[in-house]
C-alpha cells in the first residue's frame, strides 16, 4: 500500500477514490494481481485476484460514503456498526477478522465480527494470531506480494486445517478475501491484517477489488480504534440517559451474546432451553432498554457498554 514517487497525492476524499479507481483501469481479466504460487500438498495455491475496473453502475458513491463514515469510527462498537452498514453496502460480508499489531504483546491482536453463527472451534482459530489458520492466511497474503488475495476454503491444507475448513464450509464461506498493511520495506512485519468472507459465492473477486480501494480507510479506522481503546482502557463508558443499563438482566445479556453470534430466536431458544416466544419477548425488552431500533444496533450498544462476554455460555 505504499505510494511510489510517481503517484499523485490525493487532495480530497473524492479525488482519492478517483485516484485509486484510475490505478485499476489498466488491469484486464487476463491480468492477475499476483502470480499463482506453485501448488503443493501442504500449500494450496492462492486464487489469483483480478483487479477489475469499476463499471459505470458500480456504487462509487457508496465507496465515498463508506470512506467518509470511517473517519468517525473511534470504538469497537462503532467499527461493528460501520462494517455492518456502510462497508457491507460496498463489500457484502458476514465475517470480518481484524488484526492489529500490538507492540506490547509483540503479536497481532485479533477481533472477530460475525453476523452468522460460527462453531466455537472456528472462532477460536480465527481469534488466535498463532493459530495455523491465521498463519496460513498471512503466508498466502505475503505470497501475493501484499496485494488482496482470495483463498479458496476447499483448498485449505486438509492435513493441518481440516476442522476450521469444514467449519467455514458449514457456515457457507467458500472463499476468504485477505489483505493487510506491512511496514514500509518490511513486508514480513504486518501492521494490520483483515479477512472478509461472504456466503455469496459470486462476491470474492469484487470484494477484493473494493477492499483494495477501501483498505487505507479500514486500516486507519481499526488503528484508531486500537489507540482510543488503549487510552480509555479500564475507564467507564459514558452512557446516554435513555439507556437503562442496570435493567438489563443476566438472561438478556446471554441472549445479546447469542444475537452477536448471529443466532435466530429458535436457535437461541434451543441453546437456553426456553421457548422461541420467550426469546422474542426478551429481544423486544432488550431493544427498549438499549434504545435500539434493531438487533444489530442493540448488539452495538451492548458492546459499547461492555455487557457481552467473549463467548456466550450454553445453558
GIHU-V269375 format. One record per helix or strand of 2 or more residues. SS is the DSSP state (H for helix, E for strand). FROM is the first residue (numbers start at 1). LEN is the number of residues. If there is no record, write none. Layout:
ss=(SS	SS)
from=(FROM	FROM)
len=(LEN	LEN)
//
This chain:
ss=(H	H	H	E	E	H	H	E	H	H	E	E	H	H	H	H	H	H)
from=(13	60	76	95	107	120	132	149	153	158	175	186	204	245	250	265	276	295)
len=(12	11	15	8	8	8	12	4	3	13	9	12	28	3	11	8	14	10)
//
